[in-house]
Amino acid sequence: MGNQRNALISSKQTARGVVLASAPLYDPLKHSLFTSATATEIVQRISAGEWTASQVLEAYIARAAQAQNKTNCLTEVLFEDARLQANQLDKEFAATQKVRGRLHGVPMTFKDQFEIAGYDATIGFTHWANKPSTDDAFLVSLCRAEGAIIIAKTNVPQTMFAFECSNPLWGRTLNPWNAKYTCGGSSGGEAAVLALDGSALGVGSDIGGSLRIPASYCGIYSLKPSTGRVSAHGAKGCRPGFEAIRVSYGPMARSIEDCDLFSRVAFGQLDPARRVAPVPYRPVELPKKLKFGYYFSDLLVRSSPATVRAVQETIDALRKAGHECVEFSTLLPPSAMEVFVGLVTSDGYKKMLSYLEGDPQEDSLFLSTLGAKVPGFVRRFMCFAAQAFFGDHVFPRFFSQARAKSVLEFCEFTDRRREVEEAWYKEVWDKHQFDGIIAPVQALPVIPHGACAYLSGLASATVLFNIIDSPVGIVPVTRVDASLDQMSPNLKPGETGGSTIFEKWMYQNGPRTVYNPQEMAGIPVGVQIVGRKWDDEKVLAMMRVVDEALGPRGFGPGSWETGDNGGT
């Protein structure tokens, strides 16, 4: 069985390599004009007759191949189909002098889970290989109808339930800025290829941070819309039937204007299942002075200096621009994480892990799935030991809920989700009347490969906004700076109420200490911009406000070649 699996892996990767070999070598003098343009600019240039879709495509194909060589970010590669489509678009434009739609000639990539007719959607499972989809996902069809050219699908972690990016079929995807670190997950390959200008616009998904964490790790922009704004039809997963926390689908891009462009195309478009809120994009006008709330920690763990600085620099810039910023605190984030763990472990991960079918389980799933695997008395002892021997009262709160549950318990946790959501509106939105919230993406700016195995709980910072179903944008703010982001030598794990165990792993674990600003130097750090449910357009507008307030800082198309750790 192992030999058969290895042969299948080899054949899939070899087939990918054959297609990649058709890419021209990336030539900065010839190609950077196109790859340094946003998706919005590409459409404008083609519409003006200055560029052709084929010219743009070849530049992005060259860059995508280079991105793959550097980070291993691609799965299925569609270069030949893309060339045929670009040629057809050029013929149409030559005949009509009109673009097909709002995405005419834009080279796009999609997270591997999206079905594209004639190509696999394996999400890293070897036994799903060589079973090509027969139809396009709704978003794929929608984007193509608007003139987009899909050039590749991108890598994901096994089960799409980790914020690293590795699976047995396609291997591990690396961070574009530093190969020692992960690109994030689960939309990790998408973030990596965009950061390297190998795609002009991408699409990913998010149930606990999967659009937001990789966007921050790689220094790009993304939007997690309210669930129901964008179609899920034709996006595969490994938890069919799980509706307690719904997945959100949204754009990943190199500019806010491109996130906005995708949203104008996709919001409210009814798919065959009609599970999308029939509310198209609604333009919004913001008041001149906005009121932002902000905080530095989600109370699970102490945030690193780099994370704190990213939030503080954002607040300083907003205040300088004339906006009101108010620090606030709430005890709800740990409650949200407790509900999340309780719900996602409700079947003991039996459905999700059943899809491995002989594939070795990736290390990134270790802690996430451990609680549901061990006998109850072992789980209880581990919780007791964490409190008694480590003085940690946070870790047991979540780990104790990582177990299979009865239908009654599942319903109770579902109701607790509603309670947390309602409490957030009462205690935060209604009490303070914020326009938006500035929040850290994660306590750490990035993690090294393998760290998700024991630090999966750090997703709590993003999980919060899946539980309360808020639209959230990611804006890159700064980069880790070895001189500015040192951790205090006087730190005592757990002294601020966070998890003693997690904080020791993160900040005081000898040579295995995760937070290392010297090693992480140059890695991007972003922030979350949060709005009320259904205020997706307002979040996009607030992202612009934040981006403009921060000013030029080395992000966007072309930034990898000029960034701190960039190069070709």
N, C-alpha and C positions, 0 to 999 in steps of 0.2 A: 504493500500500500504506500509506504514511504517513497519507494523508487518511482511509483506511478505519479505520486504527487510532485516529486522533484522534476520529473520529466515534463509535467504539465506546466509547472512554474517556468522552466527553462524555455519551453515553446512559446509561452505568452510573452516573456521578456525579449526573446529573440525576434518575434514578430513585431513588437514595438520598435526594436532597434532598426529593423529593416525600413520601416516608415520614417523614422527619425533621420536615417541616412540620406533621405531625399531633400533634407533641409540645406539651403545654402549656408556657407559660413557667415557668421555675423560680422558685418563690416560697419563700424561706427560711422564712417564718412558717408556711407551709402544708406544705412538703415536708421540711424538715430533720429533723423528728422521725423520719421513715422513713429518710432517707439517712444519718443519723448512727447508725443501728443496724447491728450486725453481722448476718450471715446467720443465725447461731444465735439472736440476739434476735428477728429477724423471725419465725422459726418459732414461738418461744415466745409471742410476742404474738398471732399468728394463732390458735395453739392455745388460748389463753386467751379468745378471742373479742373481744379488744381492737381488733384491726385486721382488715381484709380484704385478700385478695391483690390486689384491684383498687386499693385505696388505695395500697398499697405500690408497685405497678407504676407507677402514674401519676407518683409522685414520682421513681422511678428513670428513667422515660422522659424526664421533664423534665430531669433532671440529665445523662443520657446525651447528649441533644441539645446541652446546654450544653458538655459535655466535647468533643463532636465539633467544635463551633464554635471551641473554644479550641485543640485539639491535632490535629484530623483523625485520630482514633483508630479510627473505625468503618468497616466495609466493607459487608457485608449487614446490613440493618436489618429486624427482625422484629416491629415494634410491633403491627401488626394481629393477627397470629397470637398474640402474647403477650396481647393484651387478651381474645381469645376464650378462651384457656386460663385466664386469671385468673378470668374470669366463671364458667367451668365449675368451677374449684376452689371458688369462693365458694358455688356452688349445692350442691356436694357437702358442704361443711362445714355449711351451713345445714340440710341434711337429716340429717346423721349426727353432727354435733358432733365429728367426728374429722378430723385432717389426713390427707392422702393418704400422706405419707411424711416422711422426715427433712429434705427440702428444700422442704416445702410453702410455696408463695408466694415463694420466693427468686428475685429477678431475677438471671439469670446471663448472662455473655458467654463466648464460646468463640473461641479463636484461629482465624483464617480457614481453616486447613487442615482443620478438622473438618467432615465432610459433614453437611448438614442437608437433608432432602428438600425439594425445591422451590426451593432456593437454590444459587447458585454457590459453588464452593470454588476460587477462582482462584489463591490465594497470590500475587497481583499480576501474573500472566501475562495479557496481554490476550487471547491466543488461547484461554484457558480460560474466558472470559466467555460468558455466555448459554448455558451448558451445565449446567443445574441438576442437583444430585444427586438420585438416585432413592430413596435410603435414608438414614436417620440413622446417624451413627457410633455405635458401641456406647455410648460415654460419654454422648452426647446422649440416647439412648434411656433409659439408666440414670438419668440425672439427672431427666428428665421423669417417669419412673415414680415417682420419689421426690417429685414435686410441684414441681420447679424450673420456672421460666418463663424461657425463653431470649429475650432481647430484641435481641441483635445479635451479629455476628461482628467480629473486630478485626484491625487492620492488621499486616502483617509486611514485612520487607525482601525484596527480590527474591531468590529461591532459598532464603530462610530461612537463609542462611549468612553473616550479618553481625550485628554488634551495634549497628547503626543501624536505622532503620525507614522505608524508602522504596522505592517501586516505580513503574513507569510507569503502572499502572492507577489506583491510589488516591492516589498522591502520598506526601508526607512527613508523618510523625507527630512532633509536637513534645513536648518535656519539659513537664509541667504546671507546673513551678516556674520555668522560664526557657526562653522560646521559642528562645533562641540555641543551646540544647543538645538533643541527642537524648534520646528516652525510653528508648533501648536496644533490643536485639533478641536473638532474633528475635520473642519474645513481647511486642513493644514496645507495640502498640496496647492490649493487654490490661492492661499495667501502667499506662498513662496513664489509661484509663477508670476503673480501680479507684482510683487516687490521687485522682481527681476525684469519687469517690462516684457514678459513673455506672453502677455495677454492684455487686452485693453479693458476688459470688463469680465467679471466672474459672478457666479451664482453659487451660494452655499446654503447651509441650514444650521439650526441652532435649537437645542433642547436644554442646554445647561451652560452655554457659552461658546458654542462651536463656530459661530460667525465672529465673535468678539475677541476671544483669546488669541487665535492665530493672527487676526488683524493687528492686534497690539504687538505681539511678538515680532511681526515682520514689517511693521511700519506702514500699513495701508489704512484705508478707510472702509467701514462697513456699516450696514444698517440691519438690525434685527427688528423687523416690523412686528406690529401686533399680530398675533396668530389670526389667520383668516383674511388678511389683506392680500396675500400672495398664494397662488395655487400650489398644492402639494401633489397634484395628480401626476403619476408616473415617476415619483421619487421613491426608490426602494429603501427598505429599512429592515431591521431584524427584530422589531418589536411590534409586529402588526396586531392591531386590536387594543394597544395601550393608548388610552385617550385621556388619562388623568392629567398628563402634562403634554400639551400638543406642541409639535415641532413648528418653528417659524422658518420661513424661507425668504432669503433676501440677497441684496447685492454686496459684492466685495469689489473695491475699485481703488484707483490711485488718486481720486479726487472726489469731493462732495458733489460736484456737478454731475459726475457719472453715476453716483448713487441715486441722485435725483432723477437722472435720465431713465434709469431702469425702473424706478418707482412710477414714473409717469406712464411707462409702457405696461407694467404688470399689475398695479393696484386695481382691485375690483374686477379683474377679468375672469368671467365665469368659465370654469372648466366643466367637463362632462359630469363630474360628480356634484357640481353646484355647491361646493362647501366653502366658497369664497364669499366674503361679505361684498355685495354688489355696490361698492362705494369706490368710484374711480378717484384718481389723484385730485386733491382739492388744494389749490393755491392758498397760501396763508401769508398774512402781513403781520409782522411782529411789532410790538410797541418799541419805541426808541430805547427805553430803559427796561431791562429784564431783571427778574428776581431769581437768582439761582441759590439753591441749597447745596451744601457739599459736606463730605466727610472723608476721613483718611483711612478708616479701617472698618471692616465688616464684623468685628468682634470675635471672629474665629481665631485669627492670628494677628500679630503685630505686622503692619506693612513695612516693607523695606524702605530705606531712605530714598532710593530711586523712585519708588512708587509714590511716596509722600511728596517728593519734589515735583513730579509730574502734575499732581493735583494742585499743589501750591502755585506753580507757575501759571497754570490755567486760571486760577482764581485771581492772581495778581494782574494778569493780562485783562481779564474781564472787568475788574475794578478800574483799571486804568482807562478802559474804554467807556466807563460811565455806568456800568451795571452794578446792581446790588447783589452781594454774595453773603450768605448767612450760613455759618457752620451749624449743624444740628446733629443730634444723636437719637438713636432709636434702638430698642432691644429686639426688633423684629427680624433682622438678618439671620441670627442663629435659628429662630423658629422656622423661617423659610427653608433653611438647609435641612432641618430635622424632618419637615414635611416632604421635601424632595427625596431624601434617602428612604423614608418610609414608603413612599409611593413607588419609586423605581425598583425597589427590592421586593415588591409585594408577591411576586411569583418565585422568589429566590433566584432570579435571573435564568430560570429554566428555559424560557422561550429564546432569549437572546443567545445564551451559550449553546443551545441545541444546534445552531447554525455552524458551529465550528466543525462538526462532523469529521473529526480526526485531525484537523489543523491544530498545531500547538498553540496554546493560549499565550498571547503576548503579555509580557511582564507589566505593561501599563495598566492592566486590569486587575492586578493583584489585590490591592487594598479595597478597591471598589466592590469586588466580588467575594472577598474573604468572609465577611460577616455572614453572608447568606449560605456559605458552604460549611462552616464549622458547626458542630453540635451546639445546642443552646447553652449547655453548662460551660463549654469552652469560651463562648462569646461573653457570657456573664463574668467568668473569671478574668478575661482580658479587660473588661470594663472596670472590675474591682481593682485589678493590678494598676491600671492607669491612674486611678484616684489614690490608691493607698501608697504606691511606691514612687509615683511621679508627680503627685499633687495636681493631676490634670482632670478638671471637671468638664472640659469641653469635648474632648475626644469621645468619652463614653456616651455622651448625650446623643451623638450621631451613630456611633458604631452599634449601640444597643438596638437601634431601629433597623439595622441591616439584616433582615430576616424575612422569610416567607410569612404571609399573613392570611388570615381567614377573610372571607368576603366581608364580614362585619367590620374587621379592622381596616380593610381597604376603604370601605365607605367612610369610616371615621376619619381616616387620613385625608380623603378627598374633601370632606367637610372642613377639616382643619386648614386645608389650602384656601378655601373660601374665606375662612376667618382671618387668615394672615393678609389676604388681598384686601379685605374690607378694613382691617385695622390699619394697613398702610395708607389707605386713602384718608381715613379719619385722623391719624396721628401725624401724617406728613403732608400730603397734598392739601387737605382741607384746613388743617391747623396753620400751616405756614404760607399757603397760597403761593407756592413756588411756580415759576414758569417751567423750570427744568432743574435737574439735579446733576452735579458733577461728582462722579464716583470713581474709585480705583477699579481697574480691570481685574487685577489680581494682586495679592500681597507681594509677589515677586515679579520682576520685569520679564523673566523667562526662566525656564528650567532646563537643566542638562538632560540628555537622553537617559531614560531609565528612571527619572525622579518621580514621574507620575505614579509609579508602582506604589510609593508610600506617601505621596503628597496630593493624591486626588482630591482631598478635601478642600484644597485651595480654590476649587471651582465655586465655592460658596459665594464669592463676590459677584459672579455672573448669574449663578443659579437663582438668586433673589429675584431677579427681574423676569425670569421664566415663571416663577411661582405667581407673581402678581401680574404677569403678562403686560409688561410695559414695553413700548418701542424704545430701542436704545441704539444710539450711534456711537461709533468709535472714531476718534480723531487722534492721530499720532502727535505727541507733544514734544518729546525730547529724546535723548539717548543716554544710556548709562554712562556716567562719568566717574572714573576711578578716584578723582580728587574730591568730588562733591558728594559721593554716595556711599561713604564708608559707614559701616554700622558701629555704633558706640561700643567700645570694649567693656563697658559697665553693664551691658544688657543682661538681664536675668530672665530666662524663658518663663513665660506665664505671668510675669509681674503686672501686666496691664489687663489681665483677665482672659488672655487668649490661651490656646492649647499649648501646654508645656512641651508635649511630645513633638508636635509639629514645629514649634519655634526652635527647639534644640536641633532638629534635623536641618532646619533652614539656616540657622545662624551660628550654632556652636557645636558642630559635629566633627571637629578636627579637620583632617584632609578631605573628608567627605561633606563638609559644609556646602550647602547648595548656593547660598548667596555669596557671590564673589565678584565685586564690582571691577576688579582688575581684569578678570577673565571675560566678564560680560560687557566690557567697555565697547560702546558703539551700538549695542542692541537697542532698538527703539522701545519707547514706553508711551503708551496711549492712555486716554481716559474714556470713561463711559459718559455719554450725555443722555439723560433719561427724561422721558416725558410720560404723560398720562396715556392710558390705553386709548387707541384710535387717533392720537395726536401725532401720527407718524410724520406728516408734512411739517408740523411745528418742530419736531426733532431735527429734521433735515435743515430747516431754517436756523435752528439754534446751533447746529454743527457749523454752519457758515459763520455765524457770529463768533464762535470760539476760534475757528480757523483764522479768521481775519484779525481777531484780537491778538493771537499769538504771533502772527506775521511770518515772514519767510524763515524757514528753519531746516531746509534740506529734506523735505518729503515730497512725494508726487512723482510723476513720470520723469525718468532719467536720474532719479536720486541715488540709485544703487551705484552708479559709476562715479558719483562724486561724494558718496557718504563716507563716514568714518572708517568703515571696514570694507568699503566697496572696491571695485576694480573689475577688470574683464579678464 
